[in-house]
Amino acid sequence: MKALIARIKQHLIEDRVLSRVLKNTGYLFSATSIGLLLSLVQSIFAARLLGVAAFGLISIITTFVSNVSRLFSFRMGEFIMRYLGKELTEYNRAKAGAVVKLAMLVEGVTSLVAFGVLMLLAPLGAKYVAKDVQALPLIQLFAVSILAKMFSETSIGILQITNHFRAQAFVNLGQSVITALLILLAFLLKGDIYFVLMAYLVGKIILGVAPFILSLYYLPRHLERGWWKTPLSKLLPFKEIALYTLSTNLSGTVKMVATESEPLIVGYFLDQQAVGLYKLALSIVNPLMMPITPFISTTFPEMTRSVVSKAWGQLRNLLKRVTLISAGWTGLVMLVMLIAGKWLIKLFYGSEFLPAYPVTMLLLVGFGVANIFFWNRSLLLSFGKANIPLLVLLAAAVVKTGLAFWVVPRMGAFGEGLLLTGYLVISTGILVLLGLRMIKRGGQVAQDNG
């Protein structure tokens, strides 16, 4: 055992990239682990307070607002990772300032557009998805979260590419604690759906405003003074940048439709009761998979650096090791839920939520595969190939969405879970194979030139 520990320590000393990834992941993992527990606790209190139907309505409201926001998102966090990471690695501080300026301008403008569009679509969402016109003021209230997160993608990207993961972890932890306390307070005071929705809204505001303030604090350490005055002409040619941001926007939109609109799809075809059960399954699966989420943020900058510097062996070693880590955690989660899942749902949520168990186990398979190979899309983005994930995800999403019209009305929420699992397994597998092929090709070119 001592020899094994010594070998692990030696590997970490020799592998500086993995060591840096694990260090940064440790900051986010600590906050995420606590957030995992708090997320499960708050979902328990919210579900017991509201009941299945109202719990489903909350899910419809938050998902509807979030998805309209994502529809206009150009994933500026990924843009920052790709272009700010490149300029800082090559010590182009002037161009780096122009990258940040452009990202904030784009995200700010598109957020305002998203808010306006949401206000126009809110009545339709209340009538056809929530199937309750009284949900309209709730949707309009939660729309404030779009304005609060006006610069959040850019800000989080800045914190990550400049290695300020500890600050991001602190924000995530603070948000989790405050939201959970407000949900607990709502439970103790027997609050209504407005109280619960306000708790979630406060959490969104914290996640939007705090990273922006922190990014403004840290930026002067990495950019030239007066970086906001840098002319955008330094970023020419704009064609490459425009195509990249458009691809990430379309890719994000496809992902939103395929994997992040589940409560809306179930609500449209079925009812709030079905949404409540499906939402519970997601509420269990997402937090259980959450400990791996920090790896997505911490490995992306390292993959980008490895690709820019053509360090193919280093990149392969990194992917191999983080995949083994994610596979270990995912396997443990699936084993625990297989043995004790029903008992845990009945104990914490109540017997009325037990029908969610089959969907929960089905989703664990799909999310488990995506969790193990969490780097599938980020790897291709590191190569600047944003169009490849877009095309793969688009094709899979079209098939999934088309099948939903036939499957969901006949098989209910379980049918939607089956479609989502198939989508995740197939699209992840294809992107992994394409990414590994690009690494192999890069290595062969390096050997030929060497």
C-alpha positions in Angstrom: 0.0 0.0 0.0 2.8 2.4 0.9 4.6 1.5 -2.4 1.3 2.4 -4.3 1.0 5.7 -2.5 4.6 6.5 -3.2 4.1 5.7 -6.9 1.1 8.0 -7.1 3.0 10.8 -5.4 5.9 10.4 -7.9 3.5 10.5 -10.8 2.0 13.7 -9.6 5.5 15.3 -9.1 6.5 14.3 -12.6 3.2 15.1 -14.3 2.9 18.8 -13.7 -0.2 19.1 -16.0 -2.2 16.5 -14.1 -0.9 17.9 -10.8 -2.2 21.4 -11.8 -5.5 19.9 -13.0 -6.0 18.0 -9.7 -5.1 21.1 -7.6 -7.6 23.3 -9.5 -10.2 20.5 -9.5 -9.7 20.2 -5.7 -10.9 23.8 -5.2 -14.0 23.2 -7.3 -14.5 19.7 -6.0 -14.6 20.8 -2.4 -17.2 23.4 -3.2 -19.1 21.0 -5.5 -19.1 18.2 -2.9 -20.8 20.5 -0.4 -23.0 21.8 -3.1 -23.9 18.2 -4.0 -25.2 17.6 -0.5 -27.0 20.9 -0.3 -28.6 20.4 -3.7 -30.0 17.0 -2.7 -31.2 18.4 0.6 -32.9 21.4 -1.0 -34.6 19.2 -3.6 -35.9 17.0 -0.7 -37.4 20.0 1.2 -38.7 21.6 -2.0 -40.4 18.3 -3.2 -41.9 17.6 0.2 -43.2 21.2 0.6 -44.7 21.6 -2.9 -45.8 18.0 -3.9 -45.3 16.3 -7.2 -47.3 18.7 -9.4 -46.0 22.1 -8.0 -42.5 20.6 -7.9 -42.9 20.0 -11.7 -44.2 23.5 -12.2 -41.1 25.0 -10.6 -39.0 22.9 -13.0 -40.9 24.1 -16.0 -40.5 27.7 -15.0 -36.8 27.5 -14.3 -36.1 25.4 -17.4 -38.1 27.7 -19.7 -36.3 30.8 -18.6 -32.9 29.1 -18.7 -33.5 27.7 -22.1 -34.5 31.0 -23.7 -31.3 32.5 -22.2 -29.2 29.7 -23.6 -30.9 30.1 -27.0 -29.1 33.5 -27.3 -25.9 32.4 -25.6 -22.7 32.3 -27.7 -20.9 30.3 -25.1 -18.4 33.1 -24.4 -16.8 31.0 -21.7 -15.6 28.6 -24.4 -14.6 31.5 -26.6 -12.5 32.9 -23.7 -10.9 29.5 -23.1 -10.0 29.2 -26.8 -8.8 32.7 -27.7 -7.8 34.3 -24.4 -5.9 31.1 -23.5 -4.1 31.2 -26.9 -3.1 34.9 -26.5 -2.0 34.6 -22.9 0.0 31.5 -23.8 1.7 33.4 -26.6 2.1 36.6 -24.4 -0.1 38.8 -26.7 -1.5 40.9 -23.9 -3.0 43.5 -26.2 -4.9 40.9 -28.2 -5.9 39.3 -25.0 -7.6 42.5 -23.9 -9.5 42.7 -27.2 -10.7 39.2 -26.7 -12.2 40.0 -23.3 -13.7 43.2 -24.6 -15.4 41.5 -27.5 -16.7 38.7 -25.3 -18.3 41.1 -22.8 -19.9 43.1 -25.6 -21.4 40.1 -27.3 -22.7 38.5 -24.1 -24.1 41.8 -22.8 -26.1 42.5 -25.9 -27.4 39.0 -26.4 -28.5 38.9 -22.8 -30.7 42.0 -23.3 -32.1 40.4 -26.4 -32.8 37.2 -24.6 -34.7 39.1 -21.8 -36.9 40.8 -24.3 -37.7 37.6 -26.2 -38.5 35.8 -23.0 -41.1 38.5 -22.0 -42.7 38.0 -25.4 -42.7 34.2 -25.1 -43.7 33.9 -21.4 -47.5 33.8 -22.1 -47.0 31.0 -24.6 -44.9 29.1 -22.1 -47.5 29.5 -19.4 -50.4 28.3 -21.7 -48.8 25.5 -23.7 -46.0 24.1 -21.5 -47.0 24.8 -17.9 -50.7 24.5 -19.0 -51.5 27.1 -16.3 -51.9 30.8 -17.1 -51.2 31.7 -13.5 -47.6 30.6 -14.1 -47.0 33.8 -16.2 -46.0 36.1 -13.3 -43.7 33.4 -12.0 -41.9 33.1 -15.4 -41.6 36.9 -15.6 -40.2 37.0 -12.1 -37.5 34.4 -12.8 -36.6 36.3 -16.0 -34.5 38.6 -13.8 -31.9 35.9 -13.6 -31.1 36.6 -17.3 -30.1 40.2 -16.5 -28.2 39.1 -13.4 -26.0 36.7 -15.5 -25.4 39.2 -18.3 -21.6 38.7 -18.2 -21.3 35.4 -16.3 -20.0 33.2 -19.1 -17.2 35.6 -19.9 -16.4 36.1 -16.3 -16.2 32.4 -15.4 -14.0 31.8 -18.5 -11.6 34.5 -17.3 -11.4 33.0 -13.8 -10.7 29.6 -15.2 -8.1 30.4 -17.9 -6.2 32.6 -15.4 -6.3 29.8 -12.8 -8.5 31.5 -10.2 -10.4 28.4 -9.6 -10.4 28.9 -5.8 -12.4 32.1 -6.2 -14.9 30.4 -8.4 -15.2 27.6 -5.9 -15.9 30.1 -3.1 -18.7 31.7 -5.2 -20.2 28.3 -6.0 -20.1 27.3 -2.3 -21.7 30.5 -1.1 -24.5 30.2 -3.7 -25.2 26.7 -2.6 -25.3 27.5 1.1 -27.6 30.5 0.6 -30.0 28.8 -1.7 -30.3 25.7 0.6 -30.9 27.9 3.6 -33.7 29.8 1.8 -35.3 26.5 0.7 -35.1 25.2 4.3 -36.6 28.5 5.6 -39.5 28.1 3.0 -40.0 24.5 4.3 -40.1 25.6 8.0 -42.4 28.5 7.3 -44.6 26.4 4.9 -43.9 28.9 2.2 -45.6 28.9 -1.2 -44.2 28.4 -4.7 -43.2 32.1 -4.9 -41.0 31.6 -1.8 -39.2 28.6 -3.4 -38.8 30.3 -6.7 -37.3 33.4 -5.0 -34.7 31.1 -3.3 -33.6 29.8 -6.7 -33.6 33.3 -8.2 -31.2 34.5 -5.4 -28.9 31.7 -6.2 -28.9 32.6 -9.9 -28.1 36.3 -9.1 -25.1 35.3 -6.9 -23.8 33.1 -9.7 -24.1 35.9 -12.2 -22.9 38.9 -10.3 -20.1 37.5 -8.1 -17.9 36.1 -11.0 -18.2 39.4 -12.9 -16.9 41.4 -9.9 -14.0 38.9 -9.4 -13.0 38.9 -13.0 -12.7 42.7 -13.0 -10.6 42.4 -9.9 -8.2 39.8 -11.4 -8.0 41.0 -15.0 -5.4 43.8 -14.4 -2.9 41.2 -13.4 -3.0 39.5 -16.8 -3.8 42.3 -19.3 -2.4 45.7 -20.2 -3.7 48.7 -18.4 -6.8 50.1 -20.0 -7.5 46.8 -21.8 -11.1 47.9 -22.5 -9.8 50.5 -24.8 -8.0 48.0 -27.1 -9.4 48.3 -30.6 -11.3 45.2 -31.8 -9.4 45.4 -35.1 -6.5 43.6 -33.3 -8.6 40.4 -33.5 -8.8 40.3 -37.3 -9.6 38.2 -39.2 -13.1 38.3 -37.7 -14.3 35.4 -40.0 -12.6 32.7 -37.9 -13.9 34.3 -34.6 -17.4 34.7 -36.0 -17.6 31.1 -37.3 -16.3 29.8 -33.9 -18.8 31.7 -31.8 -21.6 30.9 -34.2 -20.7 27.2 -34.0 -20.6 27.2 -30.2 -23.9 29.0 -30.1 -25.6 26.5 -32.4 -23.9 23.6 -30.6 -25.2 25.0 -27.3 -28.6 25.4 -28.7 -28.7 21.8 -30.0 -27.5 20.6 -26.6 -30.2 22.7 -24.9 -32.9 21.2 -27.1 -31.6 17.6 -26.8 -30.6 17.4 -23.1 -31.7 20.5 -21.2 -35.3 20.9 -22.2 -36.5 17.6 -20.7 -39.1 19.2 -18.3 -40.5 21.3 -21.1 -40.9 18.3 -23.5 -42.5 16.1 -20.8 -44.8 19.1 -19.8 -45.8 19.6 -23.4 -46.7 16.0 -24.1 -47.9 15.0 -20.6 -48.7 17.0 -17.4 -47.1 18.7 -14.3 -47.3 15.4 -12.4 -45.1 13.6 -15.0 -42.8 16.6 -15.0 -42.5 16.4 -11.2 -41.4 12.7 -11.3 -39.0 13.3 -14.2 -37.6 16.4 -12.5 -36.9 14.3 -9.4 -35.0 11.8 -11.4 -32.9 14.6 -12.8 -32.5 16.1 -9.4 -31.0 12.9 -8.2 -28.8 12.1 -11.2 -27.3 15.6 -11.8 -25.9 16.1 -8.3 -24.6 12.5 -8.2 -22.6 13.2 -11.4 -21.6 16.7 -10.2 -18.3 15.8 -8.6 -16.9 15.2 -12.1 -18.1 18.5 -13.4 -15.1 20.5 -12.1 -12.8 18.4 -14.3 -14.6 19.9 -17.4 -13.5 23.4 -16.3 -10.0 22.4 -15.2 -9.0 20.1 -18.1 -10.2 22.4 -20.9 -7.4 25.1 -20.3 -4.8 22.3 -20.1 -6.1 20.6 -23.3 -5.9 24.0 -25.1 -2.4 24.6 -23.9 -1.3 21.0 -25.0 -2.9 21.5 -28.4 -1.3 24.9 -28.9 2.1 23.6 -27.9 1.6 20.3 -29.8 2.3 18.2 -26.7 0.4 15.1 -27.9 1.9 12.7 -25.4 1.1 15.0 -22.5 -2.5 15.3 -23.8 -3.0 11.6 -24.1 -1.7 11.0 -20.6 -4.0 13.6 -19.2 -7.1 12.2 -20.9 -6.3 8.7 -19.8 -5.9 9.6 -16.2 -8.9 11.9 -15.8 -11.1 9.2 -17.6 -10.0 6.6 -15.0 -10.9 9.0 -12.2 -14.3 9.8 -13.6 -15.1 6.1 -14.4 -14.3 5.1 -10.7 -16.8 7.7 -9.3 -19.5 7.0 -11.9 -19.3 3.2 -11.2 -19.6 3.8 -7.5 -22.7 6.0 -7.9 -24.4 3.5 -10.2 -23.7 0.6 -7.8 -25.2 2.5 -4.8 -28.3 3.5 -6.6 -28.8 0.0 -8.0 -28.7 -1.5 -4.5 -30.4 1.2 -2.4 -32.1 3.6 -4.9 -35.7 2.8 -4.2 -35.2 2.8 -0.4 -33.5 6.2 -0.6 -36.2 7.8 -2.7 -38.9 6.5 -0.4 -37.0 7.6 2.7 -36.2 11.1 1.7 -38.9 12.1 -0.8 -41.8 9.9 0.1 -43.8 7.1 -1.5 -45.5 9.4 -4.1 -42.1 9.9 -5.8 -41.2 6.1 -6.1 -42.4 5.9 -9.8 -39.3 8.1 -10.6 -36.9 5.2 -9.8 -36.9 3.4 -13.2 -36.3 6.8 -15.0 -33.5 7.6 -12.5 -31.7 4.3 -13.2 -32.1 4.8 -17.0 -30.7 8.3 -16.9 -27.8 7.2 -14.8 -26.7 5.0 -17.8 -26.7 7.9 -20.2 -25.3 10.5 -17.9 -22.7 7.9 -16.7 -21.3 7.4 -20.2 -21.2 11.2 -20.8 -19.6 11.6 -17.3 -16.8 9.1 -17.9 -15.9 10.8 -21.2 -16.7 14.3 -20.0 -13.9 15.8 -22.2 -15.5 14.6 -25.5 -16.6 18.0 -26.7 -14.0 20.1 -25.0 -11.2 18.2 -26.8 -12.5 19.1 -30.2 -13.0 22.7 -29.1 -9.3 22.8 -28.1 -8.5 22.0 -31.7 -10.8 24.9 -32.7 -13.2 22.4 -34.4 -16.4 23.7 -32.9 -18.3 22.7 -36.1 -17.7 19.0 -35.5 -19.6 18.7 -32.2 -22.3 20.9 -33.7 -22.9 18.6 -36.6 -22.8 15.4 -34.5 -25.1 16.8 -31.8 -27.4 18.3 -34.3 -27.9 15.0 -36.1 -28.5 13.2 -32.9 -30.8 15.9 -31.6 -33.0 15.8 -34.7 -33.5 12.1 -34.4 -34.2 12.3 -30.6 -36.7 15.2 -31.0 -38.5 13.5 -33.9 -38.8 10.3 -32.0 -40.2 12.2 -29.0 -43.5 12.8 -30.8 -44.1 9.1 -31.1 -42.3 7.7 -28.0 -43.3 10.1 -25.2 -47.1 10.0 -25.6 -46.9 6.2 -25.6 -44.2 5.5 -23.0 -44.5 8.6 -20.9 -41.6 10.0 -18.9 -39.7 6.7 -19.2 -39.8 7.1 -23.0 -38.2 10.5 -22.7 -35.5 9.1 -20.4 -34.8 6.3 -23.0 -34.4 8.9 -25.7 -32.1 11.0 -23.7 -29.9 8.1 -22.7 -29.6 6.9 -26.3 -28.7 10.5 -27.3 -26.0 10.8 -24.7 -24.4 7.4 -25.3 -24.3 7.7 -29.1 -23.2 11.3 -29.4 -20.6 11.0 -26.7 -19.1 7.8 -28.4 -18.9 9.5 -31.8 -17.2 12.7 -30.4 -14.7 10.6 -28.4 -13.6 8.7 -31.5 -13.3 11.8 -33.6 -11.2 13.6 -30.9 -8.9 10.7 -30.4 -8.4 10.5 -34.1 -7.3 14.1 -34.2 -4.7 13.5 -31.5 -3.4 10.5 -33.4 -3.2 12.6 -36.6 -1.4 15.4 -34.7 1.2 12.9 -33.3 1.8 11.4 -36.8 2.4 14.9 -38.3 4.8 15.7 -35.5 6.8 12.5 -36.2 6.9 13.2 -39.9 8.2 16.7 -39.3 10.6 15.5 -36.7 
